[in-house]
Every structure is written in C-alpha cells, then in structure tokens.
C-alpha cells in the first residue's frame, strides 16, 4: 500500500512539474512568426537554474506531504497544493546564489562560474544581434523597392502588410530576448554583490589576489553583456525605423 501511495504521488509530481516546466521552460513567448534566421538557434534567455529551482521546490513540497494524514487521498491532495507552491517559492528566491555556493566551494571557483554564465549569455545575445543586423542588411533592397512602389502607387497591399507583420514579429522577438537577458544580467549582478559579502552578510570580503583576478574577469564579462544589450536596443530601433518608414508611406 505504501509503495502504491508513493508511486501515485510521484506520478502526480511528474504531471505538476510538467506544468511548471511549461510555464517556465523556454522564454514562454510565441515567436513562431519571427524570421527563421533569428530563431534558427532557438536563442532565448530563460534561466536554467529557474527550472532547477522549481524542481527542488516541488520535491521539498512533496516531502512535506509524506507526513500529511494517514491515507493516500490526503497526501495526494497535499501534493497537488504543495508542489506548485514549492516551485513558486524556490523560483522567487535567489537559487543561482545557492547553486553556486553549493557546487563551487572556493571563492575563486564561484566567481569563475559566474563569469562563465555571463559569457555564455553574452555569446547568445551577440549571435542574435549579428543575425538581426545581417537580416536588416539583406532586406535593404526589398525595403527600398517597397518604398518606391508606395511612392508611385504600385505597391501590393498584401506584400506590404506581410512585410510590416514580419517587422513586428522580429521586433517583438528581439525585445523579449533583450528583456530576458537584462533580467539575467540583473541576477548576475545581485549574485556578484552577495558573493563578496562575509557569511554574516554585512561587510565585504578581503579578497586575495587570485580572487580579485576572477572578480575582474567577471566584471569584464558583465560589461560585455551590458554592451550586447545596448546593441540589441540599437538593432531594435533600426527595425522600428524601417517599419515606421513603410507605415508612414502607406498611410
């Protein structure tokens, strides 16, 4: 009977966790209409640690339910409430800080791990920026043709509307990725600050030379990601200018 209860609760957790993954997995955005050259690498900035935090919180909630009541029904009811609650609580906390502290024991290792995470996100956003700029450059001739057709009154309205829809989809995709990247950057900065505190969380650590070197690398990676986010904004503006040019001409 106990085995059956645990099995049933495990099945419930799997279902609940799949719902949690559905909410958090990927960026949660529908970018199916964005240009394939932008989405080919499925670049998005959902934090993998966020999903892990959800899973851990769910397991904690499930563990508490093992002692809730004497019958399977009570435990399953508890799990149905506790698993998503645990997911939300843990995702609301600073899981990344805990993950780094648990898996990387020395301060050098922790700072190095953070630098690697920031560099990984910067590489994603930099690649997306390059693809977006290349797409804009490639589209210049087509844009100029449509503008000429608008001027002489020969533009095909279906083609024009399709192009405007493309611009809107691409802009939305870039905006949402940049927003997610900014959230990640803010989280990284928060973890950086807390890693420099003593265990009581009050005063800044006195770093060794090796630790200062790792911190300098982390700061350099953070600065690079900030530049990539700024460039993403410039690319979005360029897209918006092209779209607005078409819209103004068609008005």
Secondary structure, DSSP 8 states (H G I E B T S, - for coil): -HHHHHHHHHHHHHHHHHHHHHHHSS-S---TTS-HHHHTT------HHHHHHHHHHHHHHHHHHTTS-SSHHHHHHHHHHHHHHHHHHHHHS-HHHHHHHHH--SHHHHHHHHHHHHHHHHHHHHHHHHHHHHHHHHTHHHHHHHHHHHHHT---HHHHHHHHHHHHHHHHHHHHHHHHHHHHHHHHHHHHHHHTB-TTSSSB----HHHHHHHHHHHHHHHHHHHHHHHHHHHHHHHHHHHHHHHHHH-
